Amino acid sequence: MNAAVAVERNMAVEERLAKLESDLAHVRSDVADVKDDIRGLRTELHSFKDEFHSFETDVVKEFGAVRTSIESLRTSIEKAKLWMLVTGVGAVILTTFATLGRVLKLF
């Protein structure tokens, strides 16, 4: 570190100024590159936002379809339960009357 300071002190003011100008040119070039990269990222970010919004819309539609399917399934299950209950009760009543009829024929 001290050697670098000693070298800079020995340099002429004009040499130091030329070195600073050269370094500043590199910094400006780097800043311009960073700005270009940021512009590119901004464009990609807007594109990503559009794609994400489209994806979000598709997901909402699909979940709506799933909800509709579930409700339809629930309705079908309720109808099947009612059918089974009515059929079961009807079979029990039919069996009861048939058995009762046979029993009454015996007497």
C-alpha positions in Angstrom: 0.0 0.0 0.0 2.8 2.4 0.9 4.6 1.6 -2.3 1.5 2.5 -4.3 1.2 5.9 -2.5 4.9 6.6 -3.1 4.6 5.8 -6.8 1.6 8.2 -7.1 3.5 11.0 -5.4 6.3 10.6 -7.8 4.0 10.8 -10.9 3.6 14.1 -12.4 0.3 15.8 -12.1 -0.4 15.4 -15.8 0.3 11.7 -15.7 -2.0 11.3 -12.7 -4.7 13.3 -14.5 -4.3 11.1 -17.7 -4.6 8.0 -15.5 -7.7 9.4 -13.9 -9.2 10.3 -17.2 -8.5 6.8 -18.5 -10.0 5.2 -15.4 -13.0 7.5 -15.7 -13.5 6.4 -19.3 -13.6 2.8 -18.2 -16.1 3.7 -15.4 -18.4 5.5 -18.0 -18.2 2.5 -20.3 -19.1 0.2 -17.4 -22.0 2.5 -16.3 -23.3 2.5 -19.9 -23.2 -1.4 -20.0 -25.0 -1.5 -16.7 -27.7 0.9 -18.0 -28.1 -1.3 -21.1 -28.4 -4.4 -18.9 -31.0 -2.7 -16.7 -33.1 -1.7 -19.8 -32.9 -5.3 -21.0 -34.0 -6.6 -17.6 -36.8 -4.1 -17.5 -38.1 -5.4 -20.8 -37.8 -9.0 -19.6 -39.6 -8.1 -16.3 -42.5 -6.6 -18.2 -42.7 -9.7 -20.4 -42.6 -11.9 -17.3 -45.4 -9.8 -15.7 -47.6 -10.4 -18.7 -46.9 -14.1 -18.8 -47.5 -14.4 -15.1 -50.8 -12.5 -15.3 -51.9 -14.8 -18.1 -50.9 -17.8 -16.0 -52.8 -16.4 -13.1 -55.9 -16.0 -15.2 -55.6 -19.6 -16.5 -55.3 -20.9 -12.9 -58.4 -19.1 -11.8 -60.3 -20.5 -14.7 -59.1 -24.0 -13.9 -60.0 -23.8 -10.2 -63.4 -22.6 -11.2 -63.8 -25.7 -13.4 -62.6 -27.9 -10.6 -65.2 -26.3 -8.2 -67.9 -26.9 -10.7 -66.9 -30.5 -11.1 -66.8 -31.0 -7.4 -70.3 -29.5 -7.0 -71.5 -31.8 -9.8 -70.0 -34.8 -8.1 -71.6 -33.8 -4.8 -75.0 -33.6 -6.5 -74.5 -37.0 -8.1 -73.6 -38.5 -4.7 -76.6 -37.0 -3.1 -78.9 -38.4 -5.8 -77.2 -41.8 -5.5 -77.7 -41.8 -1.7 -81.4 -40.9 -2.1 -81.9 -43.6 -4.7 -80.2 -46.2 -2.5 -82.3 -45.1 0.5 -85.6 -45.2 -1.5 -84.6 -48.6 -3.0 -83.6 -50.0 0.3 -86.7 -48.9 2.1 -88.8 -50.2 -0.8 -87.1 -53.6 -0.6 -87.6 -53.8 3.2 -91.3 -52.9 2.9 -91.8 -55.3 0.0 -90.1 -58.1 1.9 -92.1 -57.3 5.0 -95.4 -57.4 3.1 -94.4 -60.6 1.3 -93.5 -62.3 4.6 -96.6 -61.0 6.3 -98.7 -62.3 3.4 -97.2 -65.7 3.7 -97.6 -65.7 7.4 -101.3 -64.7 7.1 -101.9 -67.5 4.5 -100.7 -70.1 7.0 -103.4 -69.1 9.5 
